[in-house]
Amino acid sequence: MIKSKLFQNLGMYTLVNFINSAIPFLLLPILTSNLSQAEYGIVDIFNNLSFIFIPIIGLNIVSCVLRFYYDDSVDFNKFLSTVTTTLLISGSLIIIAVATFIEFTDLQIFNEEIPNSILLLALVYAFSSQIIEIILSVFRATEKPLNYGAVRILKTGLDLSLSIYCVVSLKLGWEGRIYPAVGIALIIALFILIYLFYSYNVRLLINKKYLRKAFKYSTPLIFHSLAGYIISFSDRFIILEFMSAEDVGLYAVAYQVGMIMSFVNNSFNQAWTPYVFSILKGGDLSKIKQLSKFNYFYFLLMIIMALGIFLLVPLIYEWFIDNKFEVDYQIVFWVLLGYAFNGMYKILVNYLFYYKKTKKLSYITIFSAVLNIGLCFYLVPKIGILGAAISTTIAFLSMFIFVAIDYYKLKNIEKNN
């Protein structure tokens, strides 16, 4: 029955992520035809800043919602109220501070190709996304993939429909892609807050005991999440430093193609994580051993899939991407390989999350992020955007290796309990 439930959820999450990931991918022909390389680079910088701000804007407190649903020692509704209130206070203060700084300073934060307003827009988008993530985490924990899918697809569908209109019909350039994303995220976040208020009895209150529990778990994950996003996206800023926004645009399109592997990983992991947590909580050693055996199969599957997708890359560029964004396909290969290692990492890191080894995990990701930045600074001036792709892959591989070492240590804990 549990396995049947897992496969049902896995199928639903896969379908949801397929739709959610396919829409931006299918948008590639429209954006690459209607935006210049530099404009696409600006859009990509906005996306990357948004990801980097996510663990900062709410002190990463949302990351603990899924884990503490399985903690019998907390009143989950009060815990949810604490998380939501903390996010609203910290996010609002950060946005006000940054808006004030931008308004009263003439400092150019990026180079002349990237306006300062991108920074504030990315912060607002990250803040709204974290509010939405609260209910998505609840839906995952309570195994409601239909609700999860409805929110995800609604947001993406509205966002991209409005973006197509603004970019294609109104010819608004990069603004036509970014402003709809921010506006739709804000509107949906508002509705989510109302839904949490009525359906989960969320109130504007902070329980100090739960706040301490949440921060003890999530604070190390600020560095973990931030370092993870740095590994995935800091290369754009280094390319911008040594090359140009046009090169960022070229790399961003190649990276988007390579992130097909990320879609596979995320689809599986969204159903797999609650399943792993429930098995570990149950403590059935035979079922835990079955999880371990499955890991090796998944590792092999990741490599096979990366190689298979790479064979399709010439067709993807021919059918979906404007000629002016053509690059060396080696770049896509390295991104695919990197996300294959990232998929292997994700299948093992669930054990560290369950046993609350978040501090150790933050050390691993910080080291990998520093390694990635160092390699990027060395390789990008020498071999261009290919160097950024290689650096990212090596960083993902290092994360997988270190997490695998800790995973095998935790297997001994399972045997002794």
C-alpha positions in Angstrom: 0.0 0.0 0.0 2.8 2.4 0.9 4.7 1.6 -2.3 1.5 2.1 -4.3 1.0 5.5 -2.6 4.7 6.3 -3.4 4.3 5.5 -7.1 1.0 7.5 -7.3 2.7 10.5 -5.8 5.8 10.0 -7.9 3.7 9.9 -11.0 1.8 13.1 -10.0 4.9 15.0 -9.1 6.6 13.9 -12.3 3.6 15.1 -14.3 3.5 18.4 -12.4 7.2 19.0 -12.9 7.0 18.0 -16.5 4.4 20.6 -17.1 6.1 23.2 -14.9 9.5 22.6 -16.5 8.2 22.1 -20.1 6.5 25.5 -20.1 9.8 27.6 -19.6 11.6 25.2 -22.0 8.9 25.7 -24.7 9.2 29.4 -24.0 12.8 29.3 -25.2 12.0 29.7 -28.9 9.9 32.8 -28.0 12.4 34.5 -25.7 15.4 33.7 -27.9 13.6 35.1 -31.0 12.3 38.3 -29.3 15.1 39.1 -26.9 18.7 40.0 -27.7 21.5 38.0 -26.1 22.1 40.8 -23.6 18.4 41.0 -22.7 18.3 37.3 -22.1 21.4 37.7 -20.0 19.6 40.3 -17.8 16.6 38.0 -17.3 19.0 35.2 -16.3 20.8 37.5 -13.8 17.4 38.3 -12.3 16.6 34.6 -12.0 19.9 33.8 -10.4 19.7 36.7 -7.9 16.2 35.4 -6.9 17.6 31.9 -6.2 20.5 33.4 -4.2 18.2 35.6 -2.1 15.8 32.7 -1.2 17.8 31.4 1.8 18.5 35.0 2.9 15.1 36.7 2.6 13.5 34.5 5.3 16.6 33.2 7.1 15.8 29.9 5.3 13.2 29.1 8.0 10.8 27.7 5.4 13.2 24.8 4.8 12.2 23.2 8.2 8.4 22.9 7.5 8.6 19.5 5.8 10.9 18.0 8.4 9.0 19.2 11.5 5.7 17.8 10.2 7.2 14.5 11.1 8.2 15.7 14.6 5.6 14.6 17.2 6.9 17.0 19.8 5.5 20.1 18.0 2.1 21.5 17.5 2.3 21.9 13.7 -0.2 24.7 13.3 1.6 26.8 15.9 4.9 25.9 14.3 3.6 27.0 10.9 2.4 30.3 12.4 5.9 30.9 13.8 7.5 30.1 10.4 5.1 32.3 8.5 5.3 35.3 10.9 9.1 35.2 11.0 9.3 35.1 7.2 6.9 38.1 6.9 8.9 40.2 9.4 12.4 39.4 8.1 11.5 39.6 4.4 9.7 42.9 4.8 12.7 44.5 6.7 15.2 43.3 4.1 13.2 44.6 1.2 12.6 48.0 2.9 16.3 48.3 3.6 17.4 47.5 0.1 14.8 49.8 -1.5 16.0 52.6 0.7 19.6 51.9 -0.3 18.8 51.9 -4.0 16.7 55.1 -3.7 19.3 57.2 -1.9 22.5 56.0 -3.5 24.1 56.6 -6.9 26.2 53.4 -6.6 26.1 51.2 -9.7 25.8 47.7 -8.1 26.4 45.7 -11.3 28.1 46.9 -14.6 26.3 49.4 -16.8 24.4 46.7 -18.6 22.4 45.6 -15.5 20.1 48.2 -13.8 20.0 48.3 -10.0 16.3 47.7 -10.0 17.0 44.1 -10.8 18.2 43.6 -7.3 15.0 44.9 -5.7 12.8 42.9 -8.1 14.7 39.7 -7.4 14.3 40.3 -3.6 10.5 40.8 -4.0 10.2 37.7 -6.2 12.3 35.6 -3.7 10.1 36.8 -0.8 6.9 35.9 -2.6 8.3 32.6 -3.7 9.1 31.7 -0.1 5.5 32.4 1.1 4.3 30.1 -1.7 6.9 27.5 -0.7 5.3 27.2 2.8 2.1 25.8 1.4 3.9 23.6 -1.1 5.9 22.1 1.8 2.7 21.4 3.7 1.2 19.7 0.6 4.3 17.5 0.2 4.3 16.6 3.9 0.6 15.7 3.8 0.9 13.9 0.5 -1.4 16.1 -1.5 0.3 16.2 -4.9 -2.9 17.5 -6.7 -2.9 20.6 -4.5 0.8 21.0 -4.9 0.5 20.7 -8.7 -2.4 23.1 -8.9 -0.4 25.9 -7.2 2.8 25.3 -9.2 1.1 25.1 -12.6 -1.2 28.0 -11.9 1.7 30.2 -11.0 3.9 29.2 -13.9 1.0 29.3 -16.4 -0.1 32.8 -15.4 3.5 34.0 -15.3 4.5 32.8 -18.7 1.2 33.7 -20.4 1.6 37.3 -19.3 5.3 37.2 -20.2 4.5 36.1 -23.8 2.0 38.9 -24.2 4.5 41.5 -22.8 7.5 40.3 -24.7 5.9 39.4 -28.1 2.9 41.8 -28.3 4.0 44.8 -26.3 7.8 44.4 -27.2 8.8 45.3 -23.6 12.2 43.5 -23.8 13.6 42.1 -20.5 11.0 44.1 -18.5 8.3 42.1 -20.3 9.7 38.9 -18.8 10.6 40.1 -15.3 7.7 42.3 -14.3 5.0 39.6 -14.9 7.0 37.1 -12.9 7.2 39.4 -9.9 3.6 40.6 -10.1 2.1 37.1 -10.4 4.3 35.8 -7.6 3.1 38.6 -5.3 -0.6 38.0 -6.1 -0.4 34.3 -5.5 1.6 34.8 -2.3 -1.2 37.0 -1.0 -3.8 34.3 -1.7 -1.6 31.7 0.0 -1.4 33.8 3.1 -5.2 34.0 3.2 -5.5 30.2 2.6 -3.1 29.5 5.5 -5.1 31.8 7.8 -8.4 30.0 7.1 -7.3 26.4 6.4 -4.4 25.9 8.8 -5.3 28.4 11.5 -2.1 30.3 10.9 -1.8 33.5 13.0 0.7 36.3 13.3 2.5 35.0 16.4 5.9 33.6 17.3 6.4 30.7 19.7 9.9 31.2 21.1 10.4 27.5 21.7 9.5 26.6 18.1 11.5 29.5 16.8 14.6 28.2 18.5 13.9 24.7 17.1 13.4 26.1 13.6 16.5 28.2 13.7 18.6 25.4 15.1 17.6 23.3 12.1 17.5 26.0 9.4 20.3 28.4 10.3 23.1 26.0 9.0 20.9 25.5 5.9 21.1 29.2 5.1 24.8 28.6 4.3 23.9 25.2 2.7 21.2 26.7 0.4 23.2 29.8 -0.3 26.3 27.8 -1.2 24.2 25.5 -3.3 22.7 28.4 -5.3 26.2 29.9 -5.6 27.4 26.6 -7.2 24.5 26.6 -9.7 24.4 30.3 -10.5 27.5 32.3 -9.5 29.2 31.4 -12.8 26.9 34.0 -14.5 28.3 36.8 -12.5 31.9 35.7 -13.2 31.1 35.5 -16.9 29.6 39.0 -16.7 32.8 40.2 -15.0 35.2 38.8 -17.5 33.0 38.7 -20.6 29.6 40.4 -21.3 25.8 40.1 -20.7 25.6 38.6 -24.2 27.9 35.7 -23.1 25.7 35.3 -20.0 22.7 34.9 -22.4 24.5 32.3 -24.5 25.5 30.3 -21.4 22.1 30.7 -19.8 20.4 29.0 -22.8 22.9 26.2 -22.8 22.4 25.8 -19.1 18.7 25.7 -19.4 19.0 22.7 -21.8 21.3 20.9 -19.4 18.9 21.5 -16.6 16.6 18.9 -18.1 18.4 16.6 -15.7 17.4 18.8 -12.8 13.8 18.4 -13.8 14.2 14.6 -13.5 15.9 14.9 -10.1 13.4 17.3 -8.6 10.4 15.3 -9.9 11.6 12.1 -8.2 12.9 13.8 -5.0 9.6 15.5 -4.2 7.9 12.2 -3.8 10.9 10.3 -2.6 11.9 12.6 0.4 8.6 12.1 2.4 8.8 8.4 1.7 12.4 8.2 3.0 11.5 10.2 6.1 8.5 7.9 6.9 10.7 4.8 6.5 13.5 6.2 8.7 10.9 7.2 11.3 9.4 3.7 11.3 12.8 2.1 11.9 12.2 -1.1 9.9 15.8 -2.2 9.1 14.7 -4.4 6.1 13.0 -1.4 4.5 16.0 0.8 5.2 18.2 -1.7 3.5 15.9 -1.7 0.4 16.4 2.1 0.3 20.2 1.6 0.3 20.0 -0.9 -2.6 17.9 1.5 -4.6 20.5 4.2 -4.4 23.0 2.3 -6.5 20.4 1.8 -9.2 19.6 5.5 -9.2 23.3 6.4 -9.6 23.5 4.3 -12.8 20.2 5.7 -14.1 21.5 9.3 -13.7 24.6 8.6 -15.9 22.6 6.8 -18.6 20.0 9.6 -18.7 22.7 12.3 -19.0 24.3 10.6 -21.9 20.9 9.9 -23.6 19.8 13.5 -23.3 23.2 14.7 -24.7 22.5 12.7 -27.9 19.4 14.8 -28.4 21.0 18.2 -27.8 21.6 19.0 -31.6 17.9 18.4 -32.2 16.9 20.5 -29.2 18.9 23.4 -30.5 17.6 23.0 -34.1 13.9 22.8 -33.0 13.7 25.1 -30.0 16.5 27.7 -30.0 17.2 30.7 -32.2 20.5 30.4 -34.2 22.1 33.4 -32.5 22.2 31.4 -29.2 24.2 28.5 -30.8 27.2 27.3 -28.6 29.6 24.4 -28.3 27.5 21.4 -27.3 30.3 20.5 -24.8 28.9 23.1 -22.5 25.5 21.3 -22.4 27.3 18.0 -21.8 29.1 19.3 -18.7 25.9 20.8 -17.3 24.1 17.5 -17.9 26.9 15.6 -16.1 26.9 18.1 -13.3 23.2 17.6 -12.7 23.6 13.8 -12.8 26.0 14.1 -9.9 23.5 16.6 -8.3 20.8 13.9 -8.6 23.0 11.3 -6.8 23.7 13.9 -4.1 20.0 14.6 -3.6 19.1 10.9 -3.2 21.6 10.6 -0.3 21.3 14.0 1.4 17.8 13.1 2.6 19.5 11.0 5.3 21.5 14.0 6.6 18.3 16.1 6.6 16.4 13.4 8.6 19.1 13.0 11.2 19.4 16.8 11.4 23.0 16.9 10.3 22.5 20.3 8.8 25.6 21.9 10.2 27.9 19.3 8.6 25.9 19.7 5.4 26.6 23.4 5.4 30.4 22.8 5.6 30.2 20.5 2.6 28.3 23.0 0.4 30.4 26.0 1.5 33.5 24.1 0.5 32.0 23.1 -2.9 30.9 26.7 -3.5 34.3 28.1 -2.8 35.8 25.4 -5.1 33.4 26.4 -7.8 34.1 30.1 -7.6 37.9 29.5 -7.6 37.7 27.2 -10.6 35.4 29.7 -12.4 37.8 32.6 -11.8 40.7 30.4 -13.2 38.9 28.7 -16.1 36.5 31.4 -17.5 39.3 33.8 -18.6 41.2 30.9 -20.2 38.4 28.9 -22.0 35.3 31.1 -21.7 31.9 29.8 -20.8 33.0 26.2 -21.1 35.1 26.8 -18.0 32.0 27.8 -16.1 30.2 24.6 -17.0 33.3 22.4 -16.0 33.6 24.3 -12.7 30.0 23.6 -11.8 30.3 19.9 -12.6 33.3 19.5 -10.4 31.6 21.3 -7.6 28.5 19.1 -7.8 30.8 16.0 -7.9 32.5 17.2 -4.7 29.2 17.6 -2.9 28.1 14.1 -3.9 31.4 12.5 -2.7 31.4 14.3 0.7 27.7 13.5 1.3 28.2 9.9 0.3 31.0 9.6 2.9 28.6 10.9 5.6 25.8 8.7 4.4 27.9 5.6 4.9 28.7 6.8 8.4 24.9 7.1 9.1 24.3 3.6 7.8 26.3 2.4 10.8 24.0 4.4 13.0 21.0 2.6 11.4 22.6 -0.8 12.0 23.3 -0.1 15.7 19.8 1.2 16.5 
